[in-house]
Amino acid sequence: WEDIVDIRLTHLLDQKFISIFLKNEDDYLSQMNFLQRNAYKANLKMGFPLVNITLNTSGKNPKLVLNEIENKFGHYYKEKNNS
């Protein structure tokens, strides 16, 4: 949680994602193999963060899931970023 800068909803076409913005994405990219790294870099070039969670097939409402994440874990990343 200490690596998270922000969590928000993003959209692409008809899909909604819970996008997680990390402090230093390069640290995570360096741990990936070549194919993974290139796939994630493509997402970054399109303006998406490294971590995106889709709930399309889960039947869950992304806004409600995001609210639950913020209620339970928001203090880990929101307090740091408002200091």
PDB file with SEQRES, HELIX, SHEET and CRYST1 records, atoms N, CA, C and O in Angstrom:
SEQRES   1 A   83  TRP GLU ASP ILE VAL ASP ILE ARG LEU THR HIS LEU LEU          
SEQRES   2 A   83  ASP GLN LYS PHE ILE SER ILE PHE LEU LYS ASN GLU ASP          
SEQRES   3 A   83  ASP TYR LEU SER GLN MET ASN PHE LEU GLN ARG ASN ALA          
SEQRES   4 A   83  TYR LYS ALA ASN LEU LYS MET GLY PHE PRO LEU VAL ASN          
SEQRES   5 A   83  ILE THR LEU ASN THR SER GLY LYS ASN PRO LYS LEU VAL          
SEQRES   6 A   83  LEU ASN GLU ILE GLU ASN LYS PHE GLY HIS TYR TYR LYS          
SEQRES   7 A   83  GLU LYS ASN ASN SER                                          
HELIX    1 AA1 GLU A   25  LEU A   29  1                                   5    
HELIX    2 AA2 PHE A   34  LYS A   45  1                                  12    
HELIX    3 AA3 PRO A   62  ASN A   81  1                                  20    
SHEET    1 AA1 3 ILE A   4  LEU A  12  0                                        
SHEET    2 AA1 3 GLN A  15  LEU A  22 -1                                        
SHEET    3 AA1 3 VAL A  51  THR A  54 -1                                        
CRYST1    1.000    1.000    1.000  90.00  90.00  90.00 P 1           1          
ATOM      1  N   TRP A   1       0.822  -1.197   0.000  1.00  0.00           N  
ATOM      2  CA  TRP A   1       0.000   0.000   0.000  1.00  0.00           C  
ATOM      3  C   TRP A   1       0.858   1.248   0.000  1.00  0.00           C  
ATOM      4  O   TRP A   1       0.446   2.294  -0.503  1.00  0.00           O  
ATOM      5  N   GLU A   2       2.058   1.139   0.568  1.00  0.00           N  
ATOM      6  CA  GLU A   2       2.903   2.324   0.629  1.00  0.00           C  
ATOM      7  C   GLU A   2       3.395   2.788  -0.742  1.00  0.00           C  
ATOM      8  O   GLU A   2       3.864   3.919  -0.872  1.00  0.00           O  
ATOM      9  N   ASP A   3       3.298   1.947  -1.754  1.00  0.00           N  
ATOM     10  CA  ASP A   3       3.712   2.321  -3.113  1.00  0.00           C  
ATOM     11  C   ASP A   3       2.589   2.962  -3.924  1.00  0.00           C  
ATOM     12  O   ASP A   3       2.821   3.421  -5.042  1.00  0.00           O  
ATOM     13  N   ILE A   4       1.379   3.000  -3.373  1.00  0.00           N  
ATOM     14  CA  ILE A   4       0.230   3.526  -4.108  1.00  0.00           C  
ATOM     15  C   ILE A   4       0.135   5.036  -3.926  1.00  0.00           C  
ATOM     16  O   ILE A   4       0.228   5.556  -2.814  1.00  0.00           O  
ATOM     17  N   VAL A   5      -0.053   5.727  -5.056  1.00  0.00           N  
ATOM     18  CA  VAL A   5      -0.229   7.173  -5.050  1.00  0.00           C  
ATOM     19  C   VAL A   5      -1.710   7.520  -5.127  1.00  0.00           C  
ATOM     20  O   VAL A   5      -2.170   8.451  -4.466  1.00  0.00           O  
ATOM     21  N   ASP A   6      -2.456   6.769  -5.938  1.00  0.00           N  
ATOM     22  CA  ASP A   6      -3.877   7.057  -6.134  1.00  0.00           C  
ATOM     23  C   ASP A   6      -4.569   5.830  -6.701  1.00  0.00           C  
ATOM     24  O   ASP A   6      -3.941   4.987  -7.341  1.00  0.00           O  
ATOM     25  N   ILE A   7      -5.859   5.741  -6.459  1.00  0.00           N  
ATOM     26  CA  ILE A   7      -6.709   4.701  -7.043  1.00  0.00           C  
ATOM     27  C   ILE A   7      -7.943   5.403  -7.571  1.00  0.00           C  
ATOM     28  O   ILE A   7      -8.583   6.174  -6.855  1.00  0.00           O  
ATOM     29  N   ARG A   8      -8.282   5.135  -8.842  1.00  0.00           N  
ATOM     30  CA  ARG A   8      -9.477   5.774  -9.409  1.00  0.00           C  
ATOM     31  C   ARG A   8     -10.056   4.921 -10.534  1.00  0.00           C  
ATOM     32  O   ARG A   8      -9.420   3.988 -11.025  1.00  0.00           O  
ATOM     33  N   LEU A   9     -11.272   5.264 -10.924  1.00  0.00           N  
ATOM     34  CA  LEU A   9     -11.911   4.591 -12.051  1.00  0.00           C  
ATOM     35  C   LEU A   9     -11.426   5.206 -13.351  1.00  0.00           C  
ATOM     36  O   LEU A   9     -11.328   6.427 -13.475  1.00  0.00           O  
ATOM     37  N   THR A  10     -11.124   4.350 -14.320  1.00  0.00           N  
ATOM     38  CA  THR A  10     -10.803   4.795 -15.668  1.00  0.00           C  
ATOM     39  C   THR A  10     -11.666   4.005 -16.641  1.00  0.00           C  
ATOM     40  O   THR A  10     -12.186   2.941 -16.305  1.00  0.00           O  
ATOM     41  N   HIS A  11     -11.812   4.535 -17.845  1.00  0.00           N  
ATOM     42  CA  HIS A  11     -12.671   3.903 -18.851  1.00  0.00           C  
ATOM     43  C   HIS A  11     -11.920   3.736 -20.159  1.00  0.00           C  
ATOM     44  O   HIS A  11     -11.111   4.585 -20.536  1.00  0.00           O  
ATOM     45  N   LEU A  12     -12.186   2.659 -20.836  1.00  0.00           N  
ATOM     46  CA  LEU A  12     -11.698   2.438 -22.187  1.00  0.00           C  
ATOM     47  C   LEU A  12     -12.786   1.693 -22.930  1.00  0.00           C  
ATOM     48  O   LEU A  12     -13.139   0.568 -22.578  1.00  0.00           O  
ATOM     49  N   LEU A  13     -13.314   2.331 -23.963  1.00  0.00           N  
ATOM     50  CA  LEU A  13     -14.445   1.802 -24.717  1.00  0.00           C  
ATOM     51  C   LEU A  13     -15.599   1.559 -23.740  1.00  0.00           C  
ATOM     52  O   LEU A  13     -16.017   2.488 -23.048  1.00  0.00           O  
ATOM     53  N   ASP A  14     -16.113   0.347 -23.670  1.00  0.00           N  
ATOM     54  CA  ASP A  14     -17.233   0.051 -22.774  1.00  0.00           C  
ATOM     55  C   ASP A  14     -16.785  -0.592 -21.464  1.00  0.00           C  
ATOM     56  O   ASP A  14     -17.606  -1.126 -20.718  1.00  0.00           O  
ATOM     57  N   GLN A  15     -15.497  -0.542 -21.188  1.00  0.00           N  
ATOM     58  CA  GLN A  15     -14.984  -1.195 -19.995  1.00  0.00           C  
ATOM     59  C   GLN A  15     -14.567  -0.164 -18.947  1.00  0.00           C  
ATOM     60  O   GLN A  15     -14.033   0.896 -19.273  1.00  0.00           O  
ATOM     61  N   LYS A  16     -14.820  -0.495 -17.700  1.00  0.00           N  
ATOM     62  CA  LYS A  16     -14.371   0.322 -16.573  1.00  0.00           C  
ATOM     63  C   LYS A  16     -13.291  -0.454 -15.835  1.00  0.00           C  
ATOM     64  O   LYS A  16     -13.366  -1.673 -15.677  1.00  0.00           O  
ATOM     65  N   PHE A  17     -12.296   0.280 -15.393  1.00  0.00           N  
ATOM     66  CA  PHE A  17     -11.186  -0.311 -14.661  1.00  0.00           C  
ATOM     67  C   PHE A  17     -10.994   0.425 -13.347  1.00  0.00           C  
ATOM     68  O   PHE A  17     -11.245   1.626 -13.251  1.00  0.00           O  
ATOM     69  N   ILE A  18     -10.553  -0.297 -12.354  1.00  0.00           N  
ATOM     70  CA  ILE A  18     -10.025   0.335 -11.156  1.00  0.00           C  
ATOM     71  C   ILE A  18      -8.533   0.428 -11.425  1.00  0.00           C  
ATOM     72  O   ILE A  18      -7.839  -0.587 -11.491  1.00  0.00           O  
ATOM     73  N   SER A  19      -8.049   1.647 -11.579  1.00  0.00           N  
ATOM     74  CA  SER A  19      -6.650   1.883 -11.920  1.00  0.00           C  
ATOM     75  C   SER A  19      -5.882   2.297 -10.679  1.00  0.00           C  
ATOM     76  O   SER A  19      -6.319   3.142  -9.898  1.00  0.00           O  
ATOM     77  N   ILE A  20      -4.725   1.676 -10.523  1.00  0.00           N  
ATOM     78  CA  ILE A  20      -3.889   1.916  -9.354  1.00  0.00           C  
ATOM     79  C   ILE A  20      -2.595   2.572  -9.826  1.00  0.00           C  
ATOM     80  O   ILE A  20      -1.823   1.988 -10.587  1.00  0.00           O  
ATOM     81  N   PHE A  21      -2.379   3.787  -9.361  1.00  0.00           N  
ATOM     82  CA  PHE A  21      -1.209   4.562  -9.739  1.00  0.00           C  
ATOM     83  C   PHE A  21      -0.132   4.366  -8.686  1.00  0.00           C  
ATOM     84  O   PHE A  21      -0.363   4.584  -7.496  1.00  0.00           O  
ATOM     85  N   LEU A  22       1.048   3.952  -9.133  1.00  0.00           N  
ATOM     86  CA  LEU A  22       2.148   3.622  -8.232  1.00  0.00           C  
ATOM     87  C   LEU A  22       3.194   4.724  -8.198  1.00  0.00           C  
ATOM     88  O   LEU A  22       3.362   5.474  -9.160  1.00  0.00           O  
ATOM     89  N   LYS A  23       3.891   4.806  -7.076  1.00  0.00           N  
ATOM     90  CA  LYS A  23       4.942   5.802  -6.885  1.00  0.00           C  
ATOM     91  C   LYS A  23       6.037   5.663  -7.938  1.00  0.00           C  
ATOM     92  O   LYS A  23       6.365   6.629  -8.628  1.00  0.00           O  
ATOM     93  N   ASN A  24       6.591   4.486  -8.059  1.00  0.00           N  
ATOM     94  CA  ASN A  24       7.699   4.265  -8.985  1.00  0.00           C  
ATOM     95  C   ASN A  24       7.428   3.013  -9.815  1.00  0.00           C  
ATOM     96  O   ASN A  24       7.794   1.903  -9.430  1.00  0.00           O  
ATOM     97  N   GLU A  25       6.787   3.213 -10.952  1.00  0.00           N  
ATOM     98  CA  GLU A  25       6.423   2.084 -11.806  1.00  0.00           C  
ATOM     99  C   GLU A  25       7.648   1.358 -12.347  1.00  0.00           C  
ATOM    100  O   GLU A  25       7.581   0.164 -12.640  1.00  0.00           O  
ATOM    101  N   ASP A  26       8.770   2.070 -12.482  1.00  0.00           N  
ATOM    102  CA  ASP A  26       9.985   1.439 -12.996  1.00  0.00           C  
ATOM    103  C   ASP A  26      10.470   0.311 -12.096  1.00  0.00           C  
ATOM    104  O   ASP A  26      11.037  -0.666 -12.586  1.00  0.00           O  
ATOM    105  N   ASP A  27      10.260   0.426 -10.798  1.00  0.00           N  
ATOM    106  CA  ASP A  27      10.635  -0.655  -9.883  1.00  0.00           C  
ATOM    107  C   ASP A  27       9.880  -1.935 -10.214  1.00  0.00           C  
ATOM    108  O   ASP A  27      10.443  -3.029 -10.160  1.00  0.00           O  
ATOM    109  N   TYR A  28       8.615  -1.794 -10.554  1.00  0.00           N  
ATOM    110  CA  TYR A  28       7.797  -2.958 -10.892  1.00  0.00           C  
ATOM    111  C   TYR A  28       8.114  -3.471 -12.291  1.00  0.00           C  
ATOM    112  O   TYR A  28       8.162  -4.681 -12.516  1.00  0.00           O  
ATOM    113  N   LEU A  29       8.328  -2.561 -13.223  1.00  0.00           N  
ATOM    114  CA  LEU A  29       8.682  -2.969 -14.591  1.00  0.00           C  
ATOM    115  C   LEU A  29       9.981  -3.763 -14.609  1.00  0.00           C  
ATOM    116  O   LEU A  29      10.114  -4.718 -15.375  1.00  0.00           O  
ATOM    117  N   SER A  30      10.928  -3.382 -13.784  1.00  0.00           N  
ATOM    118  CA  SER A  30      12.229  -4.059 -13.774  1.00  0.00           C  
ATOM    119  C   SER A  30      12.130  -5.508 -13.301  1.00  0.00           C  
ATOM    120  O   SER A  30      13.038  -6.300 -13.551  1.00  0.00           O  
ATOM    121  N   GLN A  31      11.043  -5.862 -12.625  1.00  0.00           N  
ATOM    122  CA  GLN A  31      10.860  -7.230 -12.131  1.00  0.00           C  
ATOM    123  C   GLN A  31      10.146  -8.125 -13.147  1.00  0.00           C  
ATOM    124  O   GLN A  31      10.005  -9.327 -12.920  1.00  0.00           O  
ATOM    125  N   MET A  32       9.696  -7.549 -14.260  1.00  0.00           N  
ATOM    126  CA  MET A  32       8.943  -8.305 -15.263  1.00  0.00           C  
ATOM    127  C   MET A  32       9.871  -8.827 -16.348  1.00  0.00           C  
ATOM    128  O   MET A  32      10.961  -8.298 -16.570  1.00  0.00           O  
ATOM    129  N   ASN A  33       9.407  -9.887 -17.023  1.00  0.00           N  
ATOM    130  CA  ASN A  33      10.181 -10.361 -18.164  1.00  0.00           C  
ATOM    131  C   ASN A  33       9.943  -9.431 -19.360  1.00  0.00           C  
ATOM    132  O   ASN A  33       9.097  -8.538 -19.299  1.00  0.00           O  
ATOM    133  N   PHE A  34      10.675  -9.640 -20.418  1.00  0.00           N  
ATOM    134  CA  PHE A  34      10.654  -8.766 -21.587  1.00  0.00           C  
ATOM    135  C   PHE A  34       9.249  -8.585 -22.166  1.00  0.00           C  
ATOM    136  O   PHE A  34       8.839  -7.459 -22.449  1.00  0.00           O  
ATOM    137  N   LEU A  35       8.514  -9.675 -22.344  1.00  0.00           N  
ATOM    138  CA  LEU A  35       7.171  -9.593 -22.934  1.00  0.00           C  
ATOM    139  C   LEU A  35       6.199  -8.851 -22.021  1.00  0.00           C  
ATOM    140  O   LEU A  35       5.429  -8.009 -22.483  1.00  0.00           O  
ATOM    141  N   GLN A  36       6.236  -9.156 -20.756  1.00  0.00           N  
ATOM    142  CA  GLN A  36       5.364  -8.459 -19.802  1.00  0.00           C  
ATOM    143  C   GLN A  36       5.672  -6.966 -19.781  1.00  0.00           C  
ATOM    144  O   GLN A  36       4.769  -6.131 -19.826  1.00  0.00           O  
ATOM    145  N   ARG A  37       6.948  -6.648 -19.714  1.00  0.00           N  
ATOM    146  CA  ARG A  37       7.371  -5.248 -19.650  1.00  0.00           C  
ATOM    147  C   ARG A  37       6.882  -4.466 -20.874  1.00  0.00           C  
ATOM    148  O   ARG A  37       6.403  -3.341 -20.735  1.00  0.00           O  
ATOM    149  N   ASN A  38       6.999  -5.049 -22.061  1.00  0.00           N  
ATOM    150  CA  ASN A  38       6.555  -4.363 -23.272  1.00  0.00           C  
ATOM    151  C   ASN A  38       5.039  -4.202 -23.315  1.00  0.00           C  
ATOM    152  O   ASN A  38       4.540  -3.176 -23.776  1.00  0.00           O  
ATOM    153  N   ALA A  39       4.307  -5.197 -22.843  1.00  0.00           N  
ATOM    154  CA  ALA A  39       2.841  -5.092 -22.809  1.00  0.00           C  
ATOM    155  C   ALA A  39       2.411  -3.984 -21.857  1.00  0.00           C  
ATOM    156  O   ALA A  39       1.521  -3.198 -22.181  1.00  0.00           O  
ATOM    157  N   TYR A  40       3.029  -3.916 -20.699  1.00  0.00           N  
ATOM    158  CA  TYR A  40       2.673  -2.883 -19.729  1.00  0.00           C  
ATOM    159  C   TYR A  40       3.110  -1.496 -20.178  1.00  0.00           C  
ATOM    160  O   TYR A  40       2.438  -0.505 -19.892  1.00  0.00           O  
ATOM    161  N   LYS A  41       4.235  -1.426 -20.881  1.00  0.00           N  
ATOM    162  CA  LYS A  41       4.675  -0.126 -21.406  1.00  0.00           C  
ATOM    163  C   LYS A  41       3.675   0.410 -22.428  1.00  0.00           C  
ATOM    164  O   LYS A  41       3.478   1.621 -22.529  1.00  0.00           O  
ATOM    165  N   ALA A  42       3.046  -0.487 -23.184  1.00  0.00           N  
ATOM    166  CA  ALA A  42       2.016  -0.055 -24.135  1.00  0.00           C  
ATOM    167  C   ALA A  42       0.847   0.579 -23.387  1.00  0.00           C  
ATOM    168  O   ALA A  42       0.316   1.599 -23.826  1.00  0.00           O  
ATOM    169  N   ASN A  43       0.445  -0.003 -22.278  1.00  0.00           N  
ATOM    170  CA  ASN A  43      -0.612   0.586 -21.447  1.00  0.00           C  
ATOM    171  C   ASN A  43      -0.204   1.969 -20.958  1.00  0.00           C  
ATOM    172  O   ASN A  43      -1.005   2.903 -20.977  1.00  0.00           O  
ATOM    173  N   LEU A  44       1.038   2.095 -20.523  1.00  0.00           N  
ATOM    174  CA  LEU A  44       1.523   3.376 -20.021  1.00  0.00           C  
ATOM    175  C   LEU A  44       1.481   4.442 -21.120  1.00  0.00           C  
ATOM    176  O   LEU A  44       1.130   5.593 -20.863  1.00  0.00           O  
ATOM    177  N   LYS A  45       1.839   4.052 -22.335  1.00  0.00           N  
ATOM    178  CA  LYS A  45       1.818   5.002 -23.459  1.00  0.00           C  
ATOM    179  C   LYS A  45       0.406   5.473 -23.782  1.00  0.00           C  
ATOM    180  O   LYS A  45       0.218   6.579 -24.290  1.00  0.00           O  
ATOM    181  N   MET A  46      -0.591   4.630 -23.487  1.00  0.00           N  
ATOM    182  CA  MET A  46      -1.982   5.009 -23.730  1.00  0.00           C  
ATOM    183  C   MET A  46      -2.561   5.816 -22.565  1.00  0.00           C  
ATOM    184  O   MET A  46      -3.735   6.186 -22.584  1.00  0.00           O  
ATOM    185  N   GLY A  47      -1.741   6.084 -21.561  1.00  0.00           N  
ATOM    186  CA  GLY A  47      -2.185   6.899 -20.443  1.00  0.00           C  
ATOM    187  C   GLY A  47      -2.748   6.115 -19.272  1.00  0.00           C  
ATOM    188  O   GLY A  47      -3.288   6.700 -18.333  1.00  0.00           O  
ATOM    189  N   PHE A  48      -2.627   4.810 -19.319  1.00  0.00           N  
ATOM    190  CA  PHE A  48      -3.100   3.980 -18.212  1.00  0.00           C  
ATOM    191  C   PHE A  48      -1.944   3.672 -17.276  1.00  0.00           C  
ATOM    192  O   PHE A  48      -0.794   3.586 -17.707  1.00  0.00           O  
ATOM    193  N   PRO A  49      -2.249   3.508 -15.998  1.00  0.00           N  
ATOM    194  CA  PRO A  49      -1.184   3.136 -15.064  1.00  0.00           C  
ATOM    195  C   PRO A  49      -0.802   1.666 -15.234  1.00  0.00           C  
ATOM    196  O   PRO A  49      -1.390   0.941 -16.037  1.00  0.00           O  
ATOM    197  N   LEU A  50       0.169   1.260 -14.479  1.00  0.00           N  
ATOM    198  CA  LEU A  50       0.682  -0.106 -14.569  1.00  0.00           C  
ATOM    199  C   LEU A  50      -0.340  -1.144 -14.112  1.00  0.00           C  
ATOM    200  O   LEU A  50      -0.409  -2.236 -14.677  1.00  0.00           O  
ATOM    201  N   VAL A  51      -1.129  -0.813 -13.099  1.00  0.00           N  
ATOM    202  CA  VAL A  51      -2.080  -1.772 -12.522  1.00  0.00           C  
ATOM    203  C   VAL A  51      -3.509  -1.336 -12.843  1.00  0.00           C  
ATOM    204  O   VAL A  51      -3.932  -0.236 -12.489  1.00  0.00           O  
ATOM    205  N   ASN A  52      -4.244  -2.219 -13.519  1.00  0.00           N  
ATOM    206  CA  ASN A  52      -5.645  -1.983 -13.860  1.00  0.00           C  
ATOM    207  C   ASN A  52      -6.433  -3.246 -13.566  1.00  0.00           C  
ATOM    208  O   ASN A  52      -6.049  -4.342 -13.974  1.00  0.00           O  
ATOM    209  N   ILE A  53      -7.528  -3.084 -12.861  1.00  0.00           N  
ATOM    210  CA  ILE A  53      -8.366  -4.221 -12.494  1.00  0.00           C  
ATOM    211  C   ILE A  53      -9.707  -4.049 -13.184  1.00  0.00           C  
ATOM    212  O   ILE A  53     -10.380  -3.033 -13.012  1.00  0.00           O  
ATOM    213  N   THR A  54     -10.092  -5.054 -13.968  1.00  0.00           N  
ATOM    214  CA  THR A  54     -11.399  -5.011 -14.598  1.00  0.00           C  
ATOM    215  C   THR A  54     -12.355  -5.910 -13.827  1.00  0.00           C  
ATOM    216  O   THR A  54     -11.981  -6.986 -13.361  1.00  0.00           O  
ATOM    217  N   LEU A  55     -13.585  -5.452 -13.703  1.00  0.00           N  
ATOM    218  CA  LEU A  55     -14.598  -6.233 -12.991  1.00  0.00           C  
ATOM    219  C   LEU A  55     -15.749  -6.614 -13.918  1.00  0.00           C  
ATOM    220  O   LEU A  55     -16.819  -7.009 -13.455  1.00  0.00           O  
ATOM    221  N   ASN A  56     -15.530  -6.494 -15.219  1.00  0.00           N  
ATOM    222  CA  ASN A  56     -16.606  -6.696 -16.191  1.00  0.00           C  
ATOM    223  C   ASN A  56     -17.292  -8.050 -16.065  1.00  0.00           C  
ATOM    224  O   ASN A  56     -18.516  -8.126 -16.173  1.00  0.00           O  
ATOM    225  N   THR A  57     -16.556  -9.087 -15.846  1.00  0.00           N  
ATOM    226  CA  THR A  57     -17.165 -10.419 -15.774  1.00  0.00           C  
ATOM    227  C   THR A  57     -17.545 -10.820 -14.355  1.00  0.00           C  
ATOM    228  O   THR A  57     -18.093 -11.902 -14.145  1.00  0.00           O  
ATOM    229  N   SER A  58     -17.260  -9.963 -13.383  1.00  0.00           N  
ATOM    230  CA  SER A  58     -17.529 -10.318 -11.997  1.00  0.00           C  
ATOM    231  C   SER A  58     -18.963 -10.022 -11.565  1.00  0.00           C  
ATOM    232  O   SER A  58     -19.456 -10.599 -10.596  1.00  0.00           O  
ATOM    233  N   GLY A  59     -19.630  -9.119 -12.289  1.00  0.00           N  
ATOM    234  CA  GLY A  59     -20.967  -8.709 -11.884  1.00  0.00           C  
ATOM    235  C   GLY A  59     -20.949  -7.662 -10.780  1.00  0.00           C  
ATOM    236  O   GLY A  59     -22.006  -7.249 -10.303  1.00  0.00           O  
ATOM    237  N   LYS A  60     -19.761  -7.228 -10.370  1.00  0.00           N  
ATOM    238  CA  LYS A  60     -19.620  -6.222  -9.309  1.00  0.00           C  
ATOM    239  C   LYS A  60     -19.641  -4.822  -9.917  1.00  0.00           C  
ATOM    240  O   LYS A  60     -19.191  -4.622 -11.045  1.00  0.00           O  
ATOM    241  N   ASN A  61     -20.156  -3.871  -9.176  1.00  0.00           N  
ATOM    242  CA  ASN A  61     -20.171  -2.486  -9.597  1.00  0.00           C  
ATOM    243  C   ASN A  61     -18.804  -1.865  -9.285  1.00  0.00           C  
ATOM    244  O   ASN A  61     -18.417  -1.800  -8.119  1.00  0.00           O  
ATOM    245  N   PRO A  62     -18.064  -1.406 -10.309  1.00  0.00           N  
ATOM    246  CA  PRO A  62     -16.727  -0.861 -10.055  1.00  0.00           C  
ATOM    247  C   PRO A  62     -16.717   0.315  -9.082  1.00  0.00           C  
ATOM    248  O   PRO A  62     -15.781   0.441  -8.293  1.00  0.00           O  
ATOM    249  N   LYS A  63     -17.722   1.170  -9.117  1.00  0.00           N  
ATOM    250  CA  LYS A  63     -17.771   2.305  -8.189  1.00  0.00           C  
ATOM    251  C   LYS A  63     -17.890   1.831  -6.749  1.00  0.00           C  
ATOM    252  O   LYS A  63     -17.250   2.378  -5.851  1.00  0.00           O  
ATOM    253  N   LEU A  64     -18.715   0.806  -6.533  1.00  0.00           N  
ATOM    254  CA  LEU A  64     -18.877   0.277  -5.179  1.00  0.00           C  
ATOM    255  C   LEU A  64     -17.596  -0.401  -4.687  1.00  0.00           C  
ATOM    256  O   LEU A  64     -17.226  -0.268  -3.521  1.00  0.00           O  
ATOM    257  N   VAL A  65     -16.926  -1.124  -5.579  1.00  0.00           N  
ATOM    258  CA  VAL A  65     -15.669  -1.771  -5.208  1.00  0.00           C  
ATOM    259  C   VAL A  65     -14.615  -0.719  -4.881  1.00  0.00           C  
ATOM    260  O   VAL A  65     -13.888  -0.849  -3.897  1.00  0.00           O  
ATOM    261  N   LEU A  66     -14.532   0.329  -5.710  1.00  0.00           N  
ATOM    262  CA  LEU A  66     -13.588   1.414  -5.442  1.00  0.00           C  
ATOM    263  C   LEU A  66     -13.893   2.082  -4.099  1.00  0.00           C  
ATOM    264  O   LEU A  66     -12.975   2.354  -3.325  1.00  0.00           O  
ATOM    265  N   ASN A  67     -15.152   2.344  -3.817  1.00  0.00           N  
ATOM    266  CA  ASN A  67     -15.528   2.930  -2.530  1.00  0.00           C  
ATOM    267  C   ASN A  67     -15.114   2.042  -1.369  1.00  0.00           C  
ATOM    268  O   ASN A  67     -14.643   2.530  -0.341  1.00  0.00           O  
ATOM    269  N   GLU A  68     -15.289   0.747  -1.534  1.00  0.00           N  
ATOM    270  CA  GLU A  68     -14.902  -0.190  -0.472  1.00  0.00           C  
ATOM    271  C   GLU A  68     -13.389  -0.182  -0.257  1.00  0.00           C  
ATOM    272  O   GLU A  68     -12.916  -0.212   0.880  1.00  0.00           O  
ATOM    273  N   ILE A  69     -12.632  -0.142  -1.361  1.00  0.00           N  
ATOM    274  CA  ILE A  69     -11.171  -0.068  -1.249  1.00  0.00           C  
ATOM    275  C   ILE A  69     -10.772   1.207  -0.515  1.00  0.00           C  
ATOM    276  O   ILE A  69      -9.940   1.178   0.391  1.00  0.00           O  
ATOM    277  N   GLU A  70     -11.371   2.321  -0.913  1.00  0.00           N  
ATOM    278  CA  GLU A  70     -11.026   3.596  -0.274  1.00  0.00           C  
ATOM    279  C   GLU A  70     -11.408   3.614   1.200  1.00  0.00           C  
ATOM    280  O   GLU A  70     -10.663   4.140   2.027  1.00  0.00           O  
ATOM    281  N   ASN A  71     -12.561   3.044   1.535  1.00  0.00           N  
ATOM    282  CA  ASN A  71     -12.986   3.009   2.937  1.00  0.00           C  
ATOM    283  C   ASN A  71     -12.055   2.167   3.798  1.00  0.00           C  
ATOM    284  O   ASN A  71     -11.742   2.537   4.930  1.00  0.00           O  
ATOM    285  N   LYS A  72     -11.613   1.029   3.257  1.00  0.00           N  
ATOM    286  CA  LYS A  72     -10.789   0.116   4.052  1.00  0.00           C  
ATOM    287  C   LYS A  72      -9.307   0.451   4.007  1.00  0.00           C  
ATOM    288  O   LYS A  72      -8.598   0.251   4.993  1.00  0.00           O  
ATOM    289  N   PHE A  73      -8.827   0.961   2.868  1.00  0.00           N  
ATOM    290  CA  PHE A  73      -7.384   1.111   2.691  1.00  0.00           C  
ATOM    291  C   PHE A  73      -6.939   2.513   2.281  1.00  0.00           C  
ATOM    292  O   PHE A  73      -5.740   2.771   2.174  1.00  0.00           O  
ATOM    293  N   GLY A  74      -7.875   3.408   2.055  1.00  0.00           N  
ATOM    294  CA  GLY A  74      -7.541   4.751   1.591  1.00  0.00           C  
ATOM    295  C   GLY A  74      -6.591   5.490   2.499  1.00  0.00           C  
ATOM    296  O   GLY A  74      -5.778   6.290   2.035  1.00  0.00           O  
ATOM    297  N   HIS A  75      -6.684   5.233   3.790  1.00  0.00           N  
ATOM    298  CA  HIS A  75      -5.797   5.934   4.729  1.00  0.00           C  
ATOM    299  C   HIS A  75      -4.331   5.614   4.490  1.00  0.00           C  
ATOM    300  O   HIS A  75      -3.466   6.404   4.869  1.00  0.00           O  
ATOM    301  N   TYR A  76      -4.026   4.479   3.872  1.00  0.00           N  
ATOM    302  CA  TYR A  76      -2.636   4.122   3.601  1.00  0.00           C  
ATOM    303  C   TYR A  76      -2.004   5.041   2.568  1.00  0.00           C  
ATOM    304  O   TYR A  76      -0.832   5.400   2.683  1.00  0.00           O  
ATOM    305  N   TYR A  77      -2.782   5.423   1.553  1.00  0.00           N  
ATOM    306  CA  TYR A  77      -2.196   6.222   0.484  1.00  0.00           C  
ATOM    307  C   TYR A  77      -2.683   7.670   0.463  1.00  0.00           C  
ATOM    308  O   TYR A  77      -1.984   8.533  -0.067  1.00  0.00           O  
ATOM    309  N   LYS A  78      -3.837   7.959   1.013  1.00  0.00           N  
ATOM    310  CA  LYS A  78      -4.344   9.321   0.963  1.00  0.00           C  
ATOM    311  C   LYS A  78      -3.642  10.231   1.968  1.00  0.00           C  
ATOM    312  O   LYS A  78      -3.371  11.390   1.654  1.00  0.00           O  
ATOM    313  N   GLU A  79      -3.345   9.741   3.154  1.00  0.00           N  
ATOM    314  CA  GLU A  79      -2.672  10.554   4.161  1.00  0.00           C  
ATOM    315  C   GLU A  79      -1.278  10.954   3.708  1.00  0.00           C  
ATOM    316  O   GLU A  79      -0.858  12.092   3.920  1.00  0.00           O  
ATOM    317  N   LYS A  80      -0.553  10.024   3.081  1.00  0.00           N  
ATOM    318  CA  LYS A  80       0.808  10.303   2.616  1.00  0.00           C  
ATOM    319  C   LYS A  80       0.798  11.393   1.557  1.00  0.00           C  
ATOM    320  O   LYS A  80       1.662  12.270   1.539  1.00  0.00           O  
ATOM    321  N   ASN A  81      -0.189  11.326   0.678  1.00  0.00           N  
ATOM    322  CA  ASN A  81      -0.223  12.237  -0.459  1.00  0.00           C  
ATOM    323  C   ASN A  81      -0.760  13.612  -0.101  1.00  0.00           C  
ATOM    324  O   ASN A  81      -0.588  14.561  -0.865  1.00  0.00           O  
ATOM    325  N   ASN A  82      -1.406  13.731   1.044  1.00  0.00           N  
ATOM    326  CA  ASN A  82      -1.917  15.036   1.479  1.00  0.00           C  
ATOM    327  C   ASN A  82      -0.958  15.715   2.454  1.00  0.00           C  
ATOM    328  O   ASN A  82      -1.211  16.833   2.903  1.00  0.00           O  
ATOM    329  N   SER A  83       0.150  15.032   2.782  1.00  0.00           N  
ATOM    330  CA  SER A  83       1.111  15.610   3.742  1.00  0.00           C  
ATOM    331  C   SER A  83       2.008  16.602   3.060  1.00  0.00           C  
ATOM    332  O   SER A  83       2.878  17.191   3.702  1.00  0.00           O  
TER     333      SER A  83                                                      
END                                                                             
